[in-house]
Amino acid sequence: MTGEPEILFERRGAAGLVTLNRPKALNALTLNMVRLLAAKLDEWEHDPAVTRIVVTGAGGRAFCAGGDIRALYDLGIAGRHADMLPFWREEYILNVRIKHYPKPCIALIDGICMGGGVGLSVHGRHRVAGDRYVFAMPEVSIGFFPDVGATYVLPRLPGELGAYCALTGERLGANDAVAATIATHRVASGRFGELADALAGSNPVDAVLADFAAPPGEAPVAAKRPAIDRMFAGDSVETILAALDREASQGGTDADFAKAAAATIRTKSPTSLKIALAQVRAGRQMTFGACMQTEFRIVSRIIHGHDFYEGVRAVIVDKDGAPRWKPSTLGDVTPADVARHFAALGPDDLVLP
């Protein structure tokens, strides 16, 4: 323990400034951070001097790389599943709070933004991408699933980008994030300090951001949109992989892209892949609140399974990069296996304020 607070709050002019302050952990979220931020948002909502919220990450490498997965893994390995759920329950309620917050929330993102970091930023009105911006929802790599509102957000990305991001965990840079509507503005990293100062003034947020925003440049993933829309349109993971394999075998312009995407997908947890695609397809028709309740249902089942612990072991604990998934093939994951993750929890369902 360094004694440094995990999250910092400051009133700067008209802005309530939030700094995620675990730079050595890439500002990974803890339950304490979630609780402190929720309390501060309640306070600032009723403070007329605060007209906008600005969220940044300390350290220069990450906005927020996600939740503190290692701590949650340790609880689960110790059999303390009931102690894991408060983190997700309160995090998801915070995501809803941000989505419906009455004052503009502006995330200044210059570095990694994954998992829980996406939940803190993407539901706010403004997401500013700097030069070092990196977005991903790579949860299927660790036997988990795209959460923190991804069930709502991913289906609403252009075309089939949501399915592509969910199944591959592909990283998007700043220009692609703007093209995908994940980021709202592109601002040079060197101007972030100046932008934060300007946002503390009394000028309207939209006007300030418009003054600083630059046109996005080349977006390599957006350039592949026709291929993504064509090959990721299936309603089963198997159908999507078949489309990718077909494209790869034909040797056309998109063959290498299709081959790489298929190879990436085949390394992921089969159960997680099927859950993720089911989320993306179902989320199109769901309200934001229903999506968050659905995600809490899924996480309540995932933590009692095998793949989450095996994925975290392979990627974060032992770092051997060789997870042994159970079931090990897509064919062994039945529709009933997927459906049970989405079933209501009764009295344990997520209750939203």
MIVEX-549793 format. One record per residue (C-alpha): y, z, x. Coordinates in pm, whole numbers, padded with zeros to 5 digits, always signed. Layout:
YZX/...
end
This chain:
+00000+00000+00000/+00335-00103+00143/+00544+00080-00114/+00707-00250-00212/+00726-00297-00590/+00494-00571-00718/+00769-00715-00935/+01146-00689-00899/+01414-00693-01169/+01786-00750-01126/+02081-00809-01355/+02281-01083-01190/+02575-01192-01403/+02442-01329-01730/+02087-01357-01595/+01797-01119-01597/+01630-01209-01266/+01255-01150-01224/+01092-01184-00881/+00713-01174-00852/+00676-00975-00531/+00323-00992-00389/+00378-01274-00138/+00070-01191+00072/-00142-01228-00243/+00046-01543-00343/+00214-01332-00612/-00111-01294-00805/-00058-01106-01130/-00179-00751-01185/-00192-00553-01508/+00093-00339-01378/+00310-00650-01332/+00227-00771-01682/+00325-00435-01831/+00648-00402-01634/+00757-00756-01725/+00677-00705-02093/+00885-00387-02100/+01177-00553-01921/+01174-00850-02160/+01195-00603-02449/+01493-00433-02285/+01676-00756-02199/+01622-00904-02544/+01852-00634-02684/+02106-00648-02401/+02388-00883-02508/+02505-00916-02147/+02177-01092-02059/+02177-01444-02199/+01893-01598-01998/+01585-01494-01796/+01517-01646-01452/+01172-01601-01293/+01095-01672-00926/+00825-01588-00673/+00880-01418-00337/+00762-01547-00002/+00814-01922-00019/+00447-02018-00058/+00376-01949-00423/+00541-01890-00755/+00217-01726-00873/-00135-01835-00784/-00294-01671-01090/-00434-01337-01191/-00574-01091-00940/-00923-01234-00981/-01075-01034-00696/-00980-00704-00861/-01128-00821-01192/-01443-00940-01016/-01489-00599-00856/-01464-00430-01197/-01723-00665-01345/-01967-00627-01055/-01942-00250-01107/-02033-00300-01474/-01686-00195-01592/-01639-00485-01835/-01434-00279-02080/-01185-00210-01798/-01140-00581-01734/-01025-00681-02082/-00688-00497-02096/-00555-00733-01828/-00627-01046-02031/-00536-00885-02362/-00191-00784-02239/-00139-01101-02034/-00207-01321-02337/+00029-01114-02552/+00292-01160-02277/+00233-01537-02286/+00304-01532-02661/+00613-01319-02599/+00749-01575-02351/+00670-01865-02586/+00875-01709-02867/+01139-01530-02658/+01482-01573-02823/+01667-01628-02494/+01603-01916-02252/+01336-01842-01991/+01374-02048-01673/+01100-02056-01410/+01209-02167-01061/+00883-02287-00905/+00874-02385-00539/+00512-02346-00433/+00177-02282-00595/+00170-02238-00971/-00181-02187-01103/-00361-01984-01368/-00154-01683-01464/+00151-01838-01297/+00126-02127-01542/+00115-01874-01826/+00437-01711-01705/+00623-02042-01671/+00496-02322-01892/+00569-02145-02222/+00933-02087-02130/+01200-02341-02220/+01268-02463-01865/+01035-02515-01567/+01209-02629-01250/+00990-02790-00983/+01092-02776-00617/+00964-02984-00325/+00667-02753-00259/+00562-02732-00625/+00185-02745-00686/+00036-02710-01035/-00333-02674-01114/-00568-02514-01363/-00875-02495-01134/-01069-02232-01329/-01386-02440-01379/-01431-02413-01000/-01495-02039-01031/-01703-02037-01350/-01402-01947-01563/-01195-02160-01805/-00832-02277-01838/-00663-01986-02015/-00309-01837-02048/-00236-02086-02325/-00397-02394-02169/-00587-02445-02495/-00249-02526-02650/-00073-02690-02355/-00336-02925-02212/-00407-03122-02533/-00033-03183-02568/+00009-03347-02229/+00046-03726-02237/-00273-03919-02304/-00584-03761-02153/-00408-03579-01870/-00511-03247-02025/-00881-03329-02014/-00839-03465-01662/-00667-03148-01538/-00914-02918-01716/-01229-03087-01584/-01120-03171-01229/-00875-02888-01154/-00666-03158-00986/-00336-03052-00831/-00013-03209-00949/+00298-03225-00735/+00652-03192-00865/+00700-03554-00969/+00369-03568-01154/+00448-03237-01323/+00772-03381-01462/+00590-03696-01575/+00328-03476-01744/+00598-03257-01911/+00460-02948-01735/+00790-02924-01546/+01119-02999-01718/+01342-03056-01413/+01307-03170-01052/+01539-02992-00807/+01534-03006-00426/+01402-02684-00272/+01715-02648-00060/+01924-02609-00376/+01718-02333-00538/+01940-02051-00411/+02250-02229-00534/+02080-02300-00868/+01986-01933-00914/+02349-01836-00852/+02472-02095-01100/+02227-01974-01365/+02378-01626-01329/+02709-01764-01451/+02822-01815-01807/+02777-02193-01828/+02508-02311-02071/+02162-02327-01912/+02106-02690-02012/+02432-02796-01849/+02356-02609-01526/+02009-02760-01497/+02142-03108-01571/+02392-03071-01286/+02119-02982-01035/+01833-03205-01152/+01740-03516-00957/+01535-03810-01086/+01167-03756-00999/+01017-03990-00742/+00674-04148-00712/+00407-03978-00925/+00059-04081-00805/-00139-03921-01087/+00094-04063-01352/+00032-04403-01199/-00337-04356-01283/-00265-04275-01648/-00421-04594-01791/-00745-04520-01605/-00736-04151-01699/-00672-04229-02065/-00960-04475-02068/-01220-04269-01883/-01140-03916-02008/-01132-03997-02380/-01491-03889-02449/-01584-03586-02656/-01855-03471-02418/-01852-03411-02044/-02156-03636-02012/-01971-03924-02183/-01674-03883-01951/-01897-03876-01642/-02077-04189-01765/-01742-04367-01803/-01640-04260-01452/-01973-04372-01305/-01945-04706-01482/-01596-04761-01342/-01707-04660-00992/-02000-04902-01000/-01786-05198-01104/-01578-05186-00787/-01240-05251-00947/-00896-05110-00874/-00987-04768-01011/-01339-04745-00863/-01251-04504-00581/-01049-04285-00817/-01338-04272-01065/-01595-04198-00797/-01388-03911-00656/-01319-03763-01001/-01688-03774-01096/-01791-03613-00767/-01535-03336-00818/-01648-03264-01174/-02012-03240-01065/-01928-02946-00835/-01795-02733-01123/-01975-02482-01347/-02155-02681-01620/-02088-02406-01875/-01720-02389-01782/-01685-02768-01804/-01822-02775-02156/-01605-02483-02267/-01296-02642-02111/-01345-02976-02285/-01414-02799-02615/-01085-02612-02572/-00887-02928-02504/-01034-03104-02806/-01004-02810-03047/-00659-02704-02928/-00497-03021-03059/-00519-02885-03413/-00449-02516-03342/-00134-02304-03346/-00029-02133-03026/-00135-01793-03160/-00477-01923-03261/-00521-02073-02915/-00449-01737-02750/-00692-01559-02982/-00953-01822-02898/-00904-01768-02528/-00950-01394-02565/-01277-01463-02748/-01393-01685-02463/-01298-01442-02187/-01471-01158-02372/-01796-01355-02340/-01740-01506-01994/-01719-01164-01828/-02072-01085-01946/-02213-01409-01806/-02323-01526-01463/-02098-01809-01349/-01764-01625-01322/-01906-01377-01071/-02095-01646-00884/-01788-01869-00868/-01561-01592-00740/-01828-01493-00488/-01855-01847-00353/-01482-01922-00342/-01309-01587-00279/-01560-01324-00161/-01817-01494+00064/-01619-01820+00082/-01934-02025+00138/-01827-02286-00116/-02181-02308-00250/-02197-02156-00599/-02535-02148-00772/-02453-02206-01137/-02674-02091-01424/-02747-02312-01611/-02726-02558-01323/-02701-02880-01524/-02488-03000-01814/-02799-03086-02012/-02907-02722-02007/-02581-02606-02172/-02642-02640-02544/-02380-02677-02820/-02481-02327-02935/-02412-02190-02586/-02059-02328-02606/-01998-02231-02970/-02082-01865-02916/-01788-01832-02676/-01549-01934-02956/-01688-01703-03226/-01468-01431-03374/-01487-01083-03223/-01425-00891-03545/-01228-00574-03478/-01205-00664-03109/-01015-00990-03170/-00676-01027-03004/-00405-00894-03236/-00069-01061-03178/+00261-00886-03251/
end
